Amino acid sequence: MAVASVGGDGMTAPRRTVEALAALVDPASTAVLTMELQRGVVGPDAIFQALAEQVASAGTVRAAAAVCNAARNVGARVVHCVVQTRADGAGGAVNCRILGMADRLRREQGLSPTLAGSDGARLVPELGDDPRDLISARSHGLTPFTSTSLDQTLRNLGVTTVVATGVSVNVGVMGLCLSAVDLGYQVVLVRDAVAGVPESYTESVIENSLAMLATVATSAELLEAWAAR
């Protein structure tokens, strides 16, 4: 097995072997990050139904859950990056179209799919409820690192490689990967454990943008690398 990767010069590097991937995702220094795999984001009552439908049809949650379980089994950390909003919207800025859509829903219909303490803010059940996992919550913005404790938490855990899963490739996953690289982390993107809409756009973003930032692997390849240790 070989896995697509990118060299430090930004050019496509020779394809990684199982052994090379295993070294990159050493459990002692690796954390799996799930991005907004919450019931109000990818569940039946999600605000963006097209995204939830794509996640369901592609098996994104199933792949992410398999990665999380494998990570726990080998001793790698799992950190769930979630958004938790207030009923009054306090603490968040409505400064872009996507946040405006959510705020309009809150104001006009009294709906907040990721209201703190609600069922929608909870993780999807497939991810399990493991006490070893950490939660990194935010109430603002679109990405998990900016103005949160996520970076310091990972550094305190000795993490140097992050494994990206979740939604959406359009915005959140892209921001996660960019921020992680800027902060000095190695990034592994699990191709079948991320999703966006439309599917064709997602594939294009992975091939033309995220593959320039991260080592791209499937969940099966990642599990094989951990099993080979």
C-alpha positions in Angstrom: 0.0 0.0 0.0 1.1 3.5 -0.7 -0.4 6.8 0.3 -0.4 10.1 -1.5 1.7 12.8 0.2 3.3 16.2 -0.3 6.9 17.1 0.3 8.2 20.1 2.2 8.8 21.9 -1.1 5.1 21.8 -1.9 5.5 19.3 -4.7 4.0 15.9 -4.8 6.4 13.6 -3.0 7.0 9.8 -3.6 4.0 7.8 -2.3 4.3 6.8 1.3 4.6 3.2 2.3 2.6 1.7 5.2 5.8 2.0 7.3 6.2 5.7 6.5 2.5 6.4 7.3 2.8 4.4 10.6 5.8 6.5 11.6 3.9 9.7 10.8 0.9 8.7 12.9 2.9 7.4 15.9 0.1 7.0 18.6 2.3 8.8 21.2 2.3 12.0 19.2 -0.9 11.8 17.2 -4.5 13.0 17.8 -7.5 12.3 15.7 -9.7 15.4 15.3 -13.3 15.1 14.5 -14.8 18.3 13.1 -18.5 19.1 13.9 -19.7 15.5 13.7 -22.7 16.5 15.8 -26.4 15.6 15.5 -27.4 19.1 14.6 -24.8 19.3 11.8 -24.8 15.9 10.2 -27.9 14.3 11.7 -31.6 14.2 10.5 -32.3 17.7 11.8 -29.2 19.3 10.4 -29.4 22.9 9.2 -27.8 22.0 5.9 -29.6 19.0 4.7 -27.5 18.6 1.5 -24.4 18.1 3.7 -26.2 15.6 6.0 -27.4 13.6 3.0 -23.9 13.5 1.5 -22.4 12.4 4.9 -25.0 9.6 5.1 -24.6 8.4 1.5 -20.8 8.4 1.6 -20.5 6.7 5.0 -18.4 9.5 6.4 -19.5 9.0 10.0 -18.8 5.2 9.8 -15.3 5.9 8.5 -14.6 8.5 11.1 -15.9 6.2 13.9 -13.6 3.4 12.7 -10.6 5.8 12.8 -11.6 7.0 16.3 -11.9 3.4 17.6 -8.6 2.4 16.1 -6.9 5.4 17.5 -8.2 4.6 21.0 -7.0 1.0 20.6 -3.4 2.0 19.8 -3.3 4.8 22.4 -3.7 7.9 20.2 -5.9 10.7 21.4 -9.3 11.6 20.0 -10.4 15.2 20.2 -13.9 16.2 19.1 -14.1 19.8 17.8 -17.6 21.0 18.2 -19.7 24.1 18.0 -22.0 25.0 20.8 -24.2 28.1 20.4 -26.4 30.1 22.8 -30.1 30.7 22.3 -29.5 34.4 22.1 -26.5 34.1 19.8 -24.3 36.0 22.3 -20.6 35.6 21.7 -20.8 34.9 18.0 -20.3 37.3 15.1 -22.5 37.3 12.1 -19.9 38.3 9.6 -20.2 36.0 6.7 -23.0 34.3 4.7 -22.9 30.9 6.3 -23.1 32.4 9.9 -25.9 34.7 8.7 -28.0 31.8 7.6 -27.7 30.1 11.0 -28.4 33.4 12.8 -31.5 34.0 10.6 -32.8 30.6 11.5 -32.3 31.3 15.2 -34.0 34.7 15.1 -36.9 33.9 12.8 -37.7 30.3 13.8 -36.1 30.0 17.2 -34.0 27.2 16.0 -30.4 26.6 16.9 -29.3 23.2 15.8 -26.2 23.2 18.0 -27.6 24.9 21.0 -25.4 24.1 24.0 -26.9 21.4 26.1 -29.3 20.3 23.3 -29.4 17.0 21.5 -28.2 18.7 18.4 -25.0 19.8 20.0 -24.2 16.2 21.0 -21.8 14.0 19.0 -23.4 11.5 16.6 -23.9 8.2 18.4 -21.5 6.3 16.2 -18.5 8.1 17.7 -19.3 6.6 21.0 -18.9 8.1 24.5 -15.4 7.3 25.5 -14.0 9.0 28.7 -10.5 9.1 27.1 -11.7 11.5 24.4 -11.5 15.3 24.8 -14.0 17.9 23.7 -12.8 21.2 22.2 -15.9 23.5 22.0 -16.2 26.9 20.4 -19.1 29.4 20.2 -17.8 31.5 17.4 -16.3 31.4 14.0 -15.9 28.5 11.6 -12.7 26.7 12.4 -11.5 24.8 15.5 -8.1 26.4 16.3 -8.8 30.2 16.2 -9.2 31.6 19.7 -9.7 28.3 21.3 -7.6 26.1 23.6 -7.2 23.4 21.0 -3.6 24.1 20.1 -2.4 24.4 23.7 -4.3 21.2 24.6 -2.6 19.3 21.8 0.8 20.6 22.7 0.3 19.6 26.3 -0.5 16.1 25.1 2.7 16.0 23.0 0.8 15.9 19.7 2.7 16.7 16.5 0.4 15.0 14.0 -3.3 15.6 13.7 -5.6 13.3 11.7 -8.5 15.3 10.2 -12.1 13.9 9.9 -15.5 15.5 9.7 -17.2 18.3 7.9 -17.1 20.2 5.9 -14.4 20.2 3.3 -15.9 23.4 1.9 -15.0 25.4 5.1 -14.3 23.8 8.4 -12.0 21.0 7.4 -10.1 23.3 5.1 -9.7 25.8 7.9 -8.6 23.0 10.3 -5.9 21.8 7.9 -4.6 25.3 7.1 -4.4 26.3 10.8 -2.8 23.1 11.8 -0.1 23.5 9.1 0.5 27.1 10.1 0.9 26.0 13.7 3.5 23.4 12.8 1.6 20.2 12.9 1.8 17.4 10.4 -1.7 16.7 9.0 -3.2 13.5 7.7 -6.6 13.9 6.0 -8.8 10.8 6.0 -10.3 10.9 2.6 -13.4 8.8 3.3 -14.0 10.3 6.7 -14.5 13.9 5.5 -17.3 15.3 3.4 -18.6 18.4 1.7 -21.0 19.5 -1.0 -21.3 19.0 -3.8 -19.3 15.8 -4.0 -17.5 16.8 -7.2 -16.3 20.0 -5.5 -15.1 18.1 -2.5 -13.0 15.8 -4.6 -11.5 18.8 -6.4 -10.6 20.6 -3.2 -8.9 17.4 -1.8 -7.0 16.9 -5.0 -6.0 20.5 -5.7 -5.8 22.1 -2.3 -5.8 19.7 0.7 -3.3 17.3 -0.9 -0.9 20.2 -0.9 -1.3 20.6 2.8 -1.8 17.1 4.1 -1.0 13.5 3.7 -4.1 12.0 2.2 -5.1 8.5 3.2 -8.2 6.4 3.4 -9.5 5.0 6.7 -8.4 1.5 5.7 -4.9 2.7 5.0 -4.7 4.5 8.3 -5.9 1.4 10.2 -3.4 -0.8 8.3 -0.6 1.6 9.3 -1.6 1.4 13.0 -2.0 -2.4 12.8 1.5 -2.7 11.3 3.2 -1.0 14.3 
